[in-house]
Amino acid sequence: MDKNKDNIRKISVDIERNRVRVVISHGEDKEVVKLTLDEARDLIRKIDGTLEDYDQRKHQRID
């Protein structure tokens, strides 16, 4: 068995009627989150904001 294969995290996103289904798999573990469309949009905004903040911080030098 390939141990590196077990350490790969896989994220899939699907539409289920009026919900967004997010599945995060890591090895044999699996987490399923079902979000309303508004919750999914809010999550996108929060992730975008966090990534922008990270990009700005990584260019700042902390002494």
MARRO-793708 format. One record per residue: residue in three letters; residue number from 0; x, y, z of N, C-alpha, C in turn. Coordinates in nm, 2 decimals. Layout:
<pts>
PT   residuo   num     n_px     n_py     n_pz    ca_px    ca_py    ca_pz     c_px     c_py     c_pz
PT       ALA   NUM        X        Y        Z        X        Y        Z        X        Y        Z
...
</pts>
This chain:
<pts>
PT   residuo   num     n_px     n_py     n_pz    ca_px    ca_py    ca_pz     c_px     c_py     c_pz
PT       MET     0     0.08    -0.12     0.00     0.00     0.00     0.00     0.09     0.12     0.00
PT       ASP     1     0.05     0.22    -0.08     0.13     0.35    -0.09     0.09     0.44     0.02
PT       LYS     2     0.18     0.47     0.12     0.15     0.55     0.23     0.12     0.70     0.19
PT       ASN     3     0.19     0.75     0.09     0.17     0.88     0.04     0.02     0.90     0.00
PT       LYS     4    -0.04     0.80    -0.06    -0.17     0.81    -0.11    -0.27     0.83     0.01
PT       ASP     5    -0.24     0.78     0.13    -0.33     0.79     0.24    -0.32     0.94     0.30
PT       ASN     6    -0.22     1.01     0.27    -0.20     1.15     0.33    -0.26     1.25     0.24
PT       ILE     7    -0.32     1.22     0.12    -0.37     1.31     0.03    -0.51     1.36     0.08
PT       ARG     8    -0.53     1.49     0.08    -0.66     1.54     0.12    -0.74     1.57    -0.01
PT       LYS     9    -0.86     1.53    -0.02    -0.94     1.55    -0.14    -1.06     1.63    -0.10
PT       ILE    10    -1.10     1.73    -0.18    -1.21     1.81    -0.15    -1.30     1.81    -0.28
PT       SER    11    -1.43     1.77    -0.26    -1.52     1.77    -0.37    -1.64     1.86    -0.34
PT       VAL    12    -1.70     1.92    -0.44    -1.81     2.01    -0.41    -1.92     1.97    -0.52
PT       ASP    13    -2.04     1.95    -0.48    -2.15     1.91    -0.57    -2.27     1.99    -0.53
PT       ILE    14    -2.37     1.99    -0.62    -2.50     2.05    -0.59    -2.60     1.94    -0.56
PT       GLU    15    -2.67     1.96    -0.46    -2.78     1.87    -0.42    -2.91     1.94    -0.41
PT       ARG    16    -2.99     1.94    -0.51    -3.11     2.02    -0.51    -3.08     2.17    -0.48
PT       ASN    17    -3.12     2.21    -0.36    -3.09     2.35    -0.32    -2.98     2.37    -0.22
PT       ARG    18    -2.89     2.27    -0.21    -2.78     2.27    -0.12    -2.65     2.25    -0.19
PT       VAL    19    -2.54     2.30    -0.13    -2.41     2.27    -0.18    -2.35     2.17    -0.09
PT       ARG    20    -2.30     2.06    -0.14    -2.25     1.95    -0.07    -2.10     1.95    -0.08
PT       VAL    21    -2.03     1.97     0.03    -1.88     1.97     0.04    -1.83     1.84     0.11
PT       VAL    22    -1.75     1.77     0.04    -1.69     1.65     0.10    -1.54     1.66     0.11
PT       ILE    23    -1.49     1.65     0.23    -1.35     1.65     0.25    -1.30     1.51     0.30
PT       SER    24    -1.22     1.45     0.22    -1.17     1.32     0.25    -1.02     1.32     0.28
PT       HIS    25    -0.98     1.25     0.38    -0.84     1.24     0.42    -0.81     1.10     0.46
PT       GLY    26    -0.75     1.03     0.38    -0.73     0.88     0.41    -0.86     0.82     0.41
PT       GLU    27    -0.89     0.75     0.52    -1.02     0.68     0.53    -1.13     0.77     0.59
PT       ASP    28    -1.09     0.88     0.64    -1.19     0.98     0.71    -1.26     1.06     0.60
PT       LYS    29    -1.38     1.09     0.63    -1.46     1.17     0.54    -1.55     1.26     0.62
PT       GLU    30    -1.56     1.39     0.58    -1.65     1.49     0.65    -1.74     1.54     0.54
PT       VAL    31    -1.87     1.54     0.56    -1.96     1.59     0.46    -2.03     1.71     0.53
PT       VAL    32    -2.04     1.82     0.46    -2.11     1.94     0.50    -2.20     1.98     0.39
PT       LYS    33    -2.33     2.01     0.43    -2.43     2.05     0.34    -2.46     2.19     0.37
PT       LEU    34    -2.45     2.29     0.28    -2.47     2.43     0.30    -2.58     2.48     0.21
PT       THR    35    -2.66     2.57     0.27    -2.76     2.64     0.18    -2.68     2.73     0.08
PT       LEU    36    -2.74     2.78    -0.02    -2.67     2.86    -0.11    -2.62     2.99    -0.05
PT       ASP    37    -2.69     3.05     0.04    -2.64     3.17     0.11    -2.52     3.13     0.20
PT       GLU    38    -2.53     3.02     0.27    -2.41     2.98     0.35    -2.29     2.95     0.27
PT       ALA    39    -2.31     2.89     0.15    -2.20     2.87     0.06    -2.14     3.00     0.01
PT       ARG    40    -2.22     3.10    -0.03    -2.17     3.23    -0.07    -2.09     3.30     0.04
PT       ASP    41    -2.15     3.29     0.17    -2.08     3.35     0.28    -1.94     3.28     0.31
PT       LEU    42    -1.94     3.15     0.29    -1.81     3.08     0.31    -1.71     3.12     0.20
PT       ILE    43    -1.76     3.14     0.08    -1.67     3.19    -0.03    -1.61     3.33     0.01
PT       ARG    44    -1.70     3.42     0.06    -1.65     3.55     0.10    -1.55     3.54     0.21
PT       LYS    45    -1.57     3.46     0.31    -1.48     3.45     0.42    -1.35     3.39     0.38
PT       ILE    46    -1.35     3.29     0.29    -1.22     3.23     0.24    -1.15     3.33     0.16
PT       ASP    47    -1.22     3.40     0.07    -1.15     3.51    -0.01    -1.09     3.61     0.08
PT       GLY    48    -1.16     3.66     0.18    -1.11     3.76     0.27    -0.98     3.71     0.35
PT       THR    49    -0.99     3.58     0.39    -0.88     3.53     0.46    -0.75     3.51     0.37
PT       LEU    50    -0.78     3.47     0.25    -0.66     3.45     0.16    -0.60     3.59     0.12
PT       GLU    51    -0.69     3.69     0.10    -0.63     3.83     0.08    -0.55     3.87     0.20
PT       ASP    52    -0.60     3.85     0.32    -0.53     3.89     0.44    -0.39     3.82     0.44
PT       TYR    53    -0.39     3.69     0.41    -0.27     3.61     0.41    -0.17     3.66     0.31
PT       ASP    54    -0.22     3.69     0.19    -0.13     3.75     0.09    -0.07     3.88     0.13
PT       GLN    55    -0.14     3.96     0.20    -0.09     4.09     0.25     0.01     4.07     0.36
PT       ARG    56    -0.02     3.98     0.45     0.07     3.95     0.56     0.20     3.89     0.52
PT       LYS    57     0.20     3.80     0.42     0.32     3.73     0.39     0.43     3.83     0.32
PT       HIS    58     0.38     3.94     0.28     0.47     4.04     0.22     0.53     4.14     0.33
PT       GLN    59     0.47     4.13     0.45     0.52     4.22     0.56     0.63     4.15     0.63
PT       ARG    60     0.73     4.22     0.66     0.84     4.17     0.74     0.81     4.20     0.89
PT       ILE    61     0.82     4.10     0.97     0.80     4.11     1.11     0.94     4.10     1.18
PT       ASP    62     0.98     4.21     1.25     1.11     4.21     1.32     1.09     4.18     1.47
</pts>
